[in-house]
Amino acid sequence: MNKFDQFLRHRQSLLIQYKMGDMTKSEFIEENFRYMESLDIKPFTKVDNIKKAVYNYHYYNTYAKYWRWIANDPKNSDKERRNYYAESMNYYHLKDKTTLALLRLIDFNCEAYYVNVKSKQLKGKLIEIVIKDPDILMEIDAFHYLGDSDEGDYLILHTKSAAIADVLRAEGLLENKKQQSLTDDYINKKY
């Protein structure tokens, strides 16, 4: 099994543990980060297929969340907090670039909507992008990785990028209405 498949299976295992209540959101974030570090796979410089885009998305998202979590540690000095927060924001920026690359690779074959959130900072900003096309999902081995619902398998991405929102609107995919996230419990839990 290659490292990418190992990563997807391990991530699925962590998601199950989180959903079962065996792991807190902070533990989930930290374990994701530690595992990515242990794999020693850097993000791909050229994102020319869906697997690479999905890996890069999760790599950047994991690192962004981890450094934001570290920034919030009260033991940090103000300077450390600012540095860790800047690191987090850089990874979020790279995640958004990857998200846009993935959307272009799949010809915007997705659903997108704003989600209801408790966080004042995310209200009216957090967008959920849901990819359900079986052909796209098969490329990333959906059976070992993705969430499922009554509607079938899916891949979920999140962003608060105004630029991505503009592109999604231009593609006719995003309206200003809000709905509940498919990962409502996760996105509305603090860490």
Secondary structure, DSSP 8 states (H G I E B T S, - for coil): --HHHHHHHHHHHHHHHHHTTSS-HHHHHHHHHHHHHHHT----SS--SHHHHHHHHHHHHHHHHHHHHHHT-TTS-HHHHHHHHHHHHHHHHHHHHHHHHHHHHTTT-SEEEEE--S-TTTTTT-EEEEE--HHHHHTTTGGGT-EEETTEEEEEEEE--HHHHHHHHHTT---S-EE--TTHHHHTS--
